[in-house]
Amino acid sequence: MLTFIIPANADQLPLVRHRVGSWLASHRVPITARRDSVSTVDEAVSNSIEHAYRDTADAGLVAITVQATADEVLISVADHGNWPSDSVEHGLGLTVIEGLADEVELAREDGRTTLSARIARGKRTPRGRAWAPEQRGVDKSTRSPS
């Protein structure tokens, strides 16, 4: 199990991505599950930084835990920030995470916000992500360059 705590500061995101990706690679997590896991952690940590600590001078802390089992990757990202009630509706972060993970749970209890996610290690059915043109029925060979 990988567990570490970072200051809630955007300059920590490259370190988080590298550390999680390297750890998952060392545990032989397939590339697709590894990419989805790293992106899930990155988005969850970004949300904590952006929403939980945006109205405070103190950066606060974000705790990250990643566990690789034989079948799945389990992710937990937690903070003790003060999330505004409208933060879930502000961006696409949670929607992105829900598109990447097989299961997602967001819990707020006793001043702590925790996002938990489960991502299967094996192949899974594509979920129709908006950023995958071939999953939207767009033929890439006929698209004109932007």
Secondary structure, DSSP 8 states (H G I E B T S, - for coil): -EEEEEES-GGGHHHHHHHHHHHHHHTT--HHHHHHHHHHHHHHHHHIIIIISTT-SS--EEEEEEEE-SSEEEEEEEE-----TTGGGTSSHHHHHHHH-SEEEEEEETTEEEEEEEEESS-------TT-GGGGT--GGG----
